[in-house]
Structure formats: structure tokens, C-alpha cells
Amino acid sequence: MKYAIEKNGTLVSQISGWTLGLAKKCNLIGNKQAPQDLPFDLGDGATLRVVRTVKASPTPYQYVVDDGALVGNEWVISQTAKDKPTDQISTQKRLDINIEAARRIENIAPIWKQIRGSERAIELLEIKSTREWGEDEIVEADYLRAKRKEIEAIRSRSNALMLLPDEELIKVDVLDDMTWQTS
């Protein structure tokens, strides 16, 4: 549980669990737990109260604002999710686009496959300059071309998303597969 000291409708202490510091402020030194009957009158208009928090679930593009009020015998903190400013959201979305593009490319062909694929593409070109490809080499070259085309489509879409004006970009769900479709 969380507790706070309230005086005349205003919190006069930090919200915390039952600690030695809070016990000292309440003149309850030695008490290992808060009084059972709350609210607890501390004298001079001060009262020890239970604090209950009604939590918000913000997105990465929001921040939380706490608003407290006395409700019955409890101090209730209501959290509200508020949108961050457009420039902060667009900056975060551009970072998210880079991460998502890298993840999607990695899903198509892990880095080691991309490197090996590039090396093999060079080998295939060298082979083609000396002789015609066999059936296996044709299939392999088609496969490498298809993977390269998929990767280039992701890079192209990533670049297009990065160039969107902030006001449009903040409306884009960068994790949605529809966002990354090119056709």
C-alpha cells in the first residue's frame, strides 16, 4: 500500500510505502506498519491517508499526467495519458522506422545471408562471364534477385516514410504490415 500525509485537502508529503521516514513524520517511530484504521489523525489538521492510483496505459507517444484528489477517506491519484508534442512523436517514429526496417530486412535474409548472398552473386557473375549457367545456378540467381528486390522494397518504403511531414508521420503505425506494403 501507498500512503501520504494530507493537510487541508493538500498533500504535504511524498507518496510512499510505509517507511521509517514516514513513520517519523507521523510521530509513529517504531511502528513497523501503518495504523490499521485509516485515515489516521496526526493532529494540527494533518491526516495519514491511503493513496490509490488509477493508472493510465500510455503509448510510447504519450506521457502521463497525475492528478490527485481526496475521495472519501482515500487520496486518489488519477493518471491521464496525454500526447507528446508532434516533433517528439515524429522523432520517435523515425527511430522506430529504422528499427522496423532493419527487423524486416533481417527476417528476409539475416545479415550473414545478405553478405554471403552478395558474395555468391559476384561468383555467379564471374561464372556467367566464362560459361552459361546451369539450372541450379539460374535458380540460385533468381532467388538472390527476389531477395534483393524484397530488401530494396523495404528500404524504399522506409525512405518514403522518413520523408513524410511530421503531421502525417505521427498518424502512421510503423509496426503495421499495411504500412510496409509497396503495391
ABEGO torsion letter per residue (X at the ends): XBBBBBBGGBBABBBBBBBAAAAAAAGABGBABBBABOBBBAEGGBBBBBBBBBBBBBBAABBBBBBBBBBEABBBBBBBBBBBBAAAAAAAAAAAAAAAAAAAAAAABBAAAAAAAAAAAAAAAAAAAABBBBAAAAAAAAAAAAAAAAAAAAAAAAAAAAABBAAAAAABBAABAAAABAX
